[in-house]
């Protein structure tokens, strides 16, 4: 598709309210996961391109904002995102990698754990509401997740929030690369490649290496707006995967009659991490809030979005578990009948999705890196440093994905160790600290319970998923 054709498509979607052409400092914010943080830094790639100190003040929004110049030469975003547009953005942020593992989690833990999935969805909607309350109380001084952490607990709060955010991005990229490798080996199941003797890579590993090398040049781009279409493509891929699973259930000739056990209590800690990982999106919710025409409707947006996503996840979990039973893979696409056209579509969608993520997910690291460089440094030198570090970053992720290729275990560990804090613990702690004077006793008790349950989930889930990951590695080495 030519660049002019793409611009026409985006313009049409924008008129329908389904897609807005982003300002350069918010492109990454529209990715389905970690690159949503690009707008959070006090600067933008526009100013970096012009090799001058940025005075924009950050605070990019998601989707609904249009970049404009202010009277001082900086940039800001108009808050013009409608209710429907905000719901689309929030749903798009939530539906991503986690949907692949919900059938496996349900079958592994038993159908009773669907109540955990639903309860986590409701709780995450509530904690999203709390972030909105914190932003409302701040009177526009806070615009990002990290700003809220700073307002609540000072620089330490910002540091802790940033650390958890980057850890989640890093581990999510490892998960994406594992998914890429697993599905790529099925797409090219008949391929046989031979690596140099010193490299000692199998055919699936070589295919993954080739795919990552193909995606590598995108990390050298400084103009983020040139890859903005990747975020929209990623959302379409996620929806496409869900549609193909539903098609398989209806027309694929597979009977949905497998037995799902009621409860496997010993597996609950591990699968809870998978469930909470499916709801990660709180990092970008402040951006959605600040981009809304009417922020007072943010709570309704959260309720609507989490209702839709929870319904989708629950339906997908039961459909996959009933279709494949104990044979269901930690990625539902790997369990689907290989001869079906819908399976091939799902596999290709799962392969292409990670390749659209690398540049967008790396954006917040790249922007912060460029802000740390001397302002006198030339654009070429900045590009060289950014591209080199980005390439090394991706190679480390590739190494980890090939060394620990256990999708379900990695996602479960990420959910338990990182996502619980970002989605449950931190929002409640921020809210209690910032809005203490107006919080009722029942609300204090509720938030204390959520924090307590979150800490328990973190400790028990991390121990369980880490132990499962170690066992998987040991089994892998024994083969």
C-alpha positions as CSV (number, residue, x, y, z in Angstrom):
1,X,0.0,0.0,0.0
2,X,1.5,3.4,-1.0
3,X,2.0,6.2,1.5
4,X,-0.7,8.3,-0.2
5,X,-3.2,5.4,-0.2
6,X,-2.5,4.8,3.5
7,X,-3.1,8.5,4.2
8,X,-6.5,8.4,2.4
9,X,-7.5,5.3,4.5
10,X,-6.5,7.0,7.7
11,X,-8.4,10.2,6.7
12,X,-11.5,8.2,6.1
13,X,-11.3,6.3,9.4
14,X,-10.7,9.6,11.2
15,X,-13.9,11.1,9.8
16,X,-15.7,8.0,11.1
17,X,-14.1,8.6,14.5
18,X,-12.4,5.2,14.5
19,X,-8.8,6.4,14.0
20,X,-7.1,9.7,14.5
21,X,-3.8,10.6,13.0
22,X,-1.6,11.1,16.0
23,X,0.9,13.8,16.9
24,X,4.4,12.4,16.8
25,X,4.7,12.3,20.6
26,X,1.6,10.1,21.0
27,X,2.1,7.5,18.3
28,X,3.5,5.0,20.7
29,X,0.6,5.7,23.1
30,X,-1.7,4.1,20.6
31,X,0.1,0.8,20.5
32,X,-1.7,-2.0,22.3
33,X,0.8,-2.1,25.1
34,X,4.0,-0.5,26.3
35,X,4.6,2.1,23.7
36,X,1.6,3.9,25.0
37,X,4.1,5.6,27.3
38,X,5.8,7.7,24.6
39,X,3.6,10.6,25.3
40,X,4.4,10.5,29.0
41,X,7.8,12.0,28.8
42,X,8.2,15.8,29.0
43,X,9.1,16.2,25.4
44,X,8.2,14.9,22.0
45,X,9.9,13.5,18.9
46,X,8.9,16.7,17.0
47,X,11.2,18.8,19.2
48,X,13.8,16.0,19.1
49,X,13.7,16.0,15.3
50,X,14.3,19.8,15.4
51,X,17.2,19.2,17.8
52,X,15.9,21.7,20.4
53,X,14.8,21.5,24.0
54,X,11.2,20.5,24.2
55,X,8.7,22.8,26.0
56,X,5.6,20.7,25.2
57,X,5.1,19.5,28.7
58,X,4.1,15.9,27.7
59,X,0.6,14.9,28.5
60,X,-0.3,13.3,25.2
61,X,-3.6,11.7,24.9
62,X,-4.7,8.6,23.1
63,X,-6.6,8.7,20.0
64,X,-8.7,11.8,20.3
65,X,-6.0,14.4,20.4
66,X,-4.7,16.5,17.5
67,X,-1.3,18.1,17.9
68,X,-1.3,21.9,17.6
69,X,1.3,24.5,18.2
70,X,1.0,26.9,21.1
71,X,2.0,30.5,21.2
72,X,5.4,29.6,22.7
73,X,6.3,27.2,19.9
74,X,5.5,24.1,21.9
75,X,2.8,21.5,21.2
76,X,-0.2,20.3,23.0
77,X,-3.2,18.0,22.4
78,X,-6.8,19.0,22.0
79,X,-9.1,17.0,24.3
80,X,-11.7,16.1,21.7
81,X,-12.1,12.3,22.1
82,X,-15.8,11.3,22.3
83,X,-17.3,8.7,24.6
84,X,-17.4,6.1,21.8
85,X,-13.9,6.9,20.6
86,X,-12.6,6.6,24.2
87,X,-14.2,3.2,24.6
88,X,-12.7,2.0,21.3
89,X,-9.2,3.2,22.5
90,X,-9.6,1.5,25.9
91,X,-10.8,-1.8,24.4
92,X,-8.0,-1.7,21.9
93,X,-5.5,-1.3,24.7
94,X,-6.9,-4.2,26.6
95,X,-7.4,-6.8,23.9
96,X,-4.0,-8.1,23.0
97,X,-1.6,-10.9,23.9
98,X,-3.5,-12.1,27.0
99,X,-6.5,-13.3,24.9
100,X,-4.4,-16.2,23.5
101,X,-4.1,-17.8,26.9
102,X,-7.5,-17.4,28.5
103,X,-8.8,-20.8,27.2
104,X,-5.7,-22.5,28.6
105,X,-6.1,-20.7,31.9
106,X,-9.7,-21.8,32.3
107,X,-9.0,-25.4,31.4
108,X,-6.0,-25.5,33.7
109,X,-7.7,-23.9,36.7
110,X,-11.3,-25.2,36.2
111,X,-14.5,-23.4,35.1
112,X,-14.9,-21.9,38.6
113,X,-11.9,-19.7,37.9
114,X,-14.1,-17.8,35.4
115,X,-15.4,-16.0,38.5
116,X,-11.8,-14.9,39.2
117,X,-11.6,-13.6,35.6
118,X,-14.9,-11.7,35.9
119,X,-14.0,-10.4,39.4
120,X,-10.6,-9.2,38.2
121,X,-12.3,-7.4,35.3
122,X,-14.7,-5.6,37.6
123,X,-11.9,-4.7,40.0
124,X,-9.7,-3.4,37.2
125,X,-12.6,-1.2,36.0
126,X,-12.9,0.2,39.6
127,X,-9.1,0.9,39.8
128,X,-9.3,2.6,36.4
129,X,-12.0,4.8,37.9
130,X,-9.6,5.6,40.8
131,X,-7.0,6.8,38.4
132,X,-9.6,9.1,36.9
133,X,-10.4,10.4,40.4
134,X,-6.7,11.1,41.0
135,X,-6.4,13.0,37.7
136,X,-9.6,15.0,38.6
137,X,-8.1,15.9,42.0
138,X,-4.8,17.0,40.5
139,X,-6.4,19.9,38.4
140,X,-4.4,19.0,35.3
141,X,-1.1,18.9,37.0
142,X,-1.0,15.1,36.5
143,X,-1.4,13.7,33.0
144,X,0.3,10.3,33.1
145,X,0.5,7.2,35.3
146,X,3.9,8.3,36.4
147,X,2.7,11.8,37.2
148,X,0.1,10.3,39.5
149,X,2.8,8.2,41.3
150,X,4.8,11.4,41.7
151,X,1.8,13.4,43.1
152,X,1.1,10.6,45.6
153,X,4.6,9.7,46.8
154,X,7.0,12.2,45.2
155,X,10.0,11.2,43.1
156,X,10.1,7.8,44.7
157,X,6.6,7.1,43.5
158,X,7.5,8.2,40.0
159,X,10.6,6.0,40.1
160,X,8.7,2.9,41.3
161,X,5.9,3.4,38.7
162,X,8.5,3.9,35.9
163,X,10.4,0.8,37.0
164,X,7.3,-1.4,36.9
165,X,6.2,0.1,33.6
166,X,9.4,-0.7,31.9
167,X,9.6,-4.2,33.3
168,X,6.2,-4.9,32.0
169,X,7.1,-3.6,28.6
170,X,10.3,-5.7,28.5
171,X,8.6,-8.9,29.6
172,X,5.7,-8.3,27.3
173,X,8.1,-8.1,24.4
174,X,9.7,-11.3,25.5
175,X,6.2,-12.9,25.5
176,X,5.5,-11.4,22.0
177,X,8.7,-12.9,20.7
178,X,7.9,-16.4,22.2
179,X,4.5,-16.2,20.5
180,X,6.1,-15.2,17.2
181,X,8.5,-18.2,17.4
182,X,5.8,-20.7,18.3
183,X,3.4,-19.7,15.6
184,X,6.1,-19.1,13.0
185,X,7.2,-22.7,13.4
186,X,3.7,-23.9,12.7
187,X,3.2,-21.6,9.7
188,X,6.5,-23.0,8.2
189,X,6.2,-26.5,9.6
190,X,7.7,-28.1,6.5
191,X,10.7,-25.8,6.3
192,X,14.1,-27.1,7.1
193,X,16.9,-24.5,7.6
194,X,20.5,-25.2,8.5
195,X,22.4,-22.7,10.6
196,X,26.2,-22.3,10.8
197,X,27.9,-24.8,13.0
198,X,28.9,-22.2,15.5
199,X,25.3,-20.8,15.8
200,X,23.6,-24.1,16.6
201,X,20.1,-22.9,16.0
202,X,17.1,-25.1,15.2
203,X,14.8,-24.3,12.2
204,X,12.2,-22.6,14.4
205,X,14.9,-20.5,16.1
206,X,16.3,-19.5,12.8
207,X,12.9,-18.5,11.5
208,X,12.4,-16.4,14.6
209,X,15.9,-14.8,14.1
210,X,15.0,-13.9,10.5
211,X,11.7,-12.4,11.5
212,X,13.3,-10.3,14.2
213,X,16.0,-9.1,11.7
214,X,13.2,-8.1,9.3
215,X,11.6,-6.0,12.1
216,X,15.0,-4.6,13.3
217,X,15.2,-1.6,10.9
218,X,12.0,-0.1,12.3
219,X,13.9,0.6,15.6
220,X,16.1,3.1,13.7
221,X,13.2,5.3,12.7
222,X,13.1,8.7,14.5
223,X,9.8,9.9,12.9
224,X,7.3,7.9,14.9
225,X,4.4,9.2,12.8
226,X,5.6,7.1,9.9
227,X,4.8,3.9,11.8
228,X,1.6,5.0,13.4
229,X,-0.4,2.7,11.1
230,X,1.2,-0.3,13.0
231,X,-0.8,0.4,16.1
232,X,-4.1,0.3,14.2
233,X,-2.9,-2.9,12.4
234,X,-2.1,-4.5,15.7
235,X,-5.6,-3.9,17.0
236,X,-7.1,-5.4,13.8
237,X,-4.9,-8.5,14.2
238,X,-6.2,-9.0,17.8
239,X,-9.8,-8.8,16.7
240,X,-9.1,-11.1,13.7
241,X,-7.7,-13.8,16.0
242,X,-10.9,-13.8,18.1
243,X,-13.0,-14.0,15.0
244,X,-11.1,-17.0,13.7
245,X,-11.5,-18.9,16.9
246,X,-15.3,-18.3,16.8
247,X,-15.4,-19.4,13.2
248,X,-13.6,-22.6,14.1
249,X,-16.2,-23.3,16.8
250,X,-19.1,-22.8,14.5
251,X,-17.8,-24.1,11.1
252,X,-14.6,-25.9,11.9
253,X,-16.0,-29.3,12.5
254,X,-14.6,-29.5,16.0
255,X,-17.2,-30.5,18.6
256,X,-17.3,-28.3,21.7
257,X,-18.0,-31.2,24.0
258,X,-14.8,-31.4,26.1
259,X,-15.0,-31.7,29.8
260,X,-13.9,-28.7,31.9
261,X,-13.1,-29.6,35.6
262,X,-14.8,-27.5,38.2
263,X,-11.7,-26.4,40.1
264,X,-8.0,-27.3,40.3
265,X,-7.0,-25.4,43.4
266,X,-3.3,-25.9,43.1
267,X,-3.2,-24.3,39.7
268,X,-5.2,-21.1,40.7
269,X,-2.1,-19.0,41.7
270,X,-0.5,-19.5,38.3
271,X,-3.5,-18.9,36.2
272,X,-4.5,-15.8,38.2
273,X,-1.3,-14.2,36.8
274,X,-2.5,-15.1,33.2
275,X,-5.9,-13.5,34.0
276,X,-4.6,-10.3,35.4
277,X,-2.1,-10.0,32.6
278,X,-5.1,-9.9,30.2
279,X,-6.3,-6.7,31.8
280,X,-3.1,-4.7,31.7
281,X,-3.9,-1.3,30.3
282,X,-3.8,1.1,33.3
283,X,-0.6,2.7,32.1
284,X,-2.4,4.4,29.3
285,X,-5.7,5.2,31.0
286,X,-4.5,8.6,32.2
287,X,-3.8,9.5,28.5
288,X,-7.3,8.4,27.5
289,X,-8.7,10.5,30.4
290,X,-6.9,13.7,29.4
291,X,-7.9,13.2,25.7
292,X,-11.6,13.1,26.5
293,X,-14.0,15.9,25.7
294,X,-15.9,15.2,28.9
295,X,-13.6,13.5,31.4
296,X,-16.5,13.1,33.8
297,X,-17.6,10.2,31.6
298,X,-14.3,8.4,32.1
299,X,-15.9,6.0,34.7
300,X,-18.6,5.1,32.3
301,X,-16.0,4.5,29.6
302,X,-14.1,2.2,32.0
303,X,-17.2,0.2,32.9
304,X,-18.3,-0.2,29.3
305,X,-14.8,-1.1,28.1
306,X,-14.1,-3.7,30.8
307,X,-17.6,-5.2,30.4
308,X,-17.0,-5.7,26.7
309,X,-13.5,-7.1,27.2
310,X,-14.5,-9.4,30.1
311,X,-17.4,-10.7,28.1
312,X,-15.0,-11.4,25.2
313,X,-12.4,-13.1,27.3
314,X,-15.0,-15.3,29.1
315,X,-16.6,-16.3,25.9
316,X,-13.2,-17.1,24.3
317,X,-12.0,-19.0,27.4
318,X,-15.1,-21.3,27.5
319,X,-15.1,-21.7,23.7
320,X,-11.5,-22.7,23.5
321,X,-11.6,-25.0,26.6
322,X,-14.8,-26.8,25.4
323,X,-13.3,-27.2,21.9
324,X,-9.9,-28.6,22.9
325,X,-10.1,-29.7,26.5
326,X,-6.8,-30.8,28.1
327,X,-5.1,-30.5,24.7
328,X,-5.6,-26.8,24.6
329,X,-2.3,-24.9,24.2
330,X,-1.2,-21.9,26.2
331,X,-1.8,-20.1,22.8
332,X,-5.2,-21.0,21.4
333,X,-4.0,-20.6,17.8
334,X,-1.7,-23.6,18.2
335,X,-4.6,-25.8,19.1
336,X,-6.7,-25.0,16.1
337,X,-7.0,-27.6,13.3
338,X,-4.1,-27.0,10.9
339,X,-6.1,-27.7,7.7
340,X,-8.6,-24.9,8.2
341,X,-8.2,-21.6,6.4
342,X,-9.3,-19.8,9.5
343,X,-6.4,-21.4,11.4
344,X,-3.9,-20.2,8.8
345,X,-5.4,-16.7,9.1
346,X,-5.1,-16.8,12.9
347,X,-1.5,-18.1,12.8
348,X,-0.4,-15.4,10.4
349,X,-2.2,-12.7,12.5
350,X,-0.3,-14.0,15.5
351,X,2.9,-13.9,13.6
352,X,2.5,-10.4,12.2
353,X,1.3,-8.9,15.5
354,X,4.6,-9.1,17.3
355,X,6.4,-7.7,14.3
356,X,4.2,-4.6,14.5
357,X,5.0,-4.1,18.1
358,X,8.8,-3.8,18.4
359,X,9.2,-0.2,17.2
360,X,6.1,1.1,19.0
361,X,7.0,-0.7,22.3
362,X,10.6,0.6,22.1
363,X,9.4,4.2,21.7
364,X,9.3,5.2,25.4
365,X,12.9,3.8,25.9
366,X,14.0,5.7,22.8
367,X,12.4,9.0,23.7
368,X,13.9,8.9,27.2
369,X,17.3,7.9,25.8
370,X,17.2,10.9,23.4
371,X,16.3,13.3,26.2
372,X,19.4,12.1,28.1
373,X,21.7,12.9,25.2
374,X,23.4,16.3,24.9
375,X,21.2,18.8,23.0
376,X,24.2,19.8,21.0
377,X,24.5,16.3,19.5
378,X,23.6,16.0,15.8
379,X,20.5,14.2,14.5
380,X,22.7,11.6,12.8
381,X,24.5,10.8,16.0
382,X,21.2,10.6,17.9
383,X,19.9,8.2,15.3
384,X,23.0,6.0,15.4
385,X,22.9,5.7,19.2
386,X,19.2,5.1,19.3
387,X,19.3,2.5,16.6
388,X,22.3,0.7,18.1
389,X,20.9,0.5,21.6
390,X,17.5,-0.5,20.2
391,X,19.0,-3.3,18.1
392,X,20.9,-4.6,21.2
393,X,17.7,-4.3,23.2
394,X,15.9,-6.4,20.7
395,X,18.6,-9.0,20.5
396,X,18.5,-9.4,24.3
397,X,14.8,-10.0,24.1
398,X,15.3,-12.5,21.2
399,X,18.0,-14.4,23.3
400,X,15.6,-14.6,26.3
401,X,12.7,-15.7,24.1
402,X,14.8,-18.5,22.6
403,X,16.3,-19.5,25.9
404,X,13.0,-19.6,27.8
405,X,10.4,-20.3,25.2
406,X,7.5,-21.0,27.6
407,X,4.7,-18.6,26.7
408,X,2.2,-19.4,29.5
409,X,4.8,-19.4,32.2
410,X,6.3,-16.1,31.1
411,X,3.0,-14.4,30.9
412,X,1.9,-15.8,34.3
413,X,5.1,-14.6,35.9
414,X,4.7,-11.1,34.3
415,X,1.1,-10.9,35.4
416,X,1.8,-11.9,39.0
417,X,5.1,-10.0,39.5
418,X,4.3,-6.8,37.6
419,X,0.7,-6.4,36.4
420,X,-1.0,-7.0,39.7
421,X,0.8,-4.0,41.1
422,X,0.2,-1.7,38.1
423,X,-3.5,-2.7,37.8
424,X,-4.6,-3.3,41.4
425,X,-2.1,-2.2,44.1
426,X,-0.7,1.1,42.8
427,X,-4.0,2.7,41.8
428,X,-5.6,2.0,45.2
429,X,-2.5,3.3,47.0
430,X,-2.3,6.4,44.8
431,X,-6.0,7.1,45.4
432,X,-5.8,6.8,49.2
433,X,-2.8,9.0,49.3
434,X,-4.1,11.8,47.0
435,X,-7.8,11.8,47.9
436,X,-7.5,10.8,51.6
437,X,-9.5,13.8,52.8
438,X,-12.6,12.8,50.8
439,X,-12.4,9.0,51.0
440,X,-15.2,7.4,53.1
441,X,-14.4,4.6,55.6
442,X,-16.1,1.9,53.5
443,X,-14.0,3.1,50.5
444,X,-10.8,2.9,52.7
445,X,-11.7,-0.6,53.7
446,X,-12.4,-1.6,50.1
447,X,-9.2,-0.2,48.8
448,X,-7.2,-1.8,51.7
449,X,-8.8,-5.2,50.8
450,X,-7.8,-4.8,47.1
451,X,-4.3,-3.9,48.1
452,X,-4.1,-6.9,50.5
453,X,-5.5,-9.3,47.9
454,X,-3.1,-7.8,45.3
455,X,-0.1,-8.4,47.5
456,X,-1.2,-12.0,48.2
457,X,-1.7,-12.5,44.4
458,X,1.8,-11.1,43.8
459,X,3.6,-13.2,46.3
460,X,1.8,-16.5,45.8
461,X,1.4,-16.1,42.1
462,X,5.1,-15.1,41.6
463,X,6.3,-18.1,43.6
464,X,4.0,-20.5,41.7
465,X,4.7,-19.2,38.2
466,X,8.4,-18.9,38.9
467,X,8.5,-22.5,40.1
468,X,6.5,-23.6,37.0
469,X,8.9,-21.7,34.7
470,X,11.9,-23.5,36.4
471,X,10.2,-26.9,35.9
472,X,9.6,-26.1,32.2
473,X,13.2,-25.1,31.8
474,X,14.4,-28.3,33.5
475,X,12.1,-30.4,31.3
476,X,13.4,-28.6,28.2
477,X,17.0,-29.3,29.1
478,X,16.3,-33.0,29.9
479,X,14.9,-33.6,26.4
